[in-house]
Amino acid sequence: MNRKDGMNYAPCHEAKPVVQTGEFVIAAIALDHGHIYGMCNGLIEAGAQLKWVYDPDPAKVKVFLDTYPGVKAARSAEEILEDAAVHLVAAAAIPSERAALGLKVMAHGKDYFTDKTPFTTLDQLSAARVQAERTRQKYMVYFSERLHVESAVYAGQLIRDGRIGRVLQVIGMGPHRLNAPSRPDWFFKRQQYGGILCDIGSHQIEQFLYYAGCQSAKVLHSKVANYNHADYPELEDFGDATLVGDNGATQYFRVDWFTPEGLGTWGDGRTMILGTEGYIELRKYTDLGRSNSGDHVFWADAEGEHYEHVAGKVGFPFFGELILDVLNRTELAMTQEHAFKAAELCLTAQAQAVNLTPDQLR
């Protein structure tokens, strides 16, 4: 796990299977983003059997097979989709291609688990809604900055326990390191990656809906810019947005590609959650100047001031819950509407964003 490389950041945790060996079979298709490793790690630790992998690039497949010995390399995506034993397909395609792959997976009677962002256009989202309704298959999304971060999981537990009362506001900071030379060409093409609010902004909006208990929300204002990367004219290196939920809770978030080289991790991600009876701060990946470890949780409530370093203590329950949801056709890990609403809002924020890019960089 490379802490300085967000694209290939793949958390691991002790195995806590929720099924017997061979009871839940998965496959991986499309290895365009390194998040596929985090997705597979989480599912395997929860008891999934990873049977197949397919990608048209043999070099990517070789690295994957070296990481997961015993997995079979399929000759085509169809070979996987026609295997009746496969319950779920995990995929990290180029963002603009994720929806089409998902529709195909669902048409073959399998559930789909895609890296974020799940869509780059509202038309793709509309097609996925129709397909999910028609096939009754799942279109689940790897919102890793909540699902695969122990401090984020712990914050959800504190909120459910009523420690800070009703959530009023969520503030999110999602800085990332660019590492431009290591990025694929599609990363810098607006049509393919969807824009910064659509891409890494999707994490922030999903967390807001979850922590604040919103079923829906409205984007009040959003902005994007390419402040400092003239060599990549289609890149947006900064974005922010303000939202209000259907229950009155509000959100502000900022995402950017300005993590300095000297920081020991790919981004100093932080979340601040204000409630009627307390507040929580998450320092997800580092505690700047004090500790290069992550998962620091600070909160104050009616009982006093608290701090907990939760790394290695909480785990990642989403993956086991997802497996059981697939087998039992339930929605405990994440509802389909939640996943689609988070996607809809990030697409809306992106579409209506004011572009602040300086004239000399346009």
Disulfide bonds with the S-S distance in Angstrom:
none
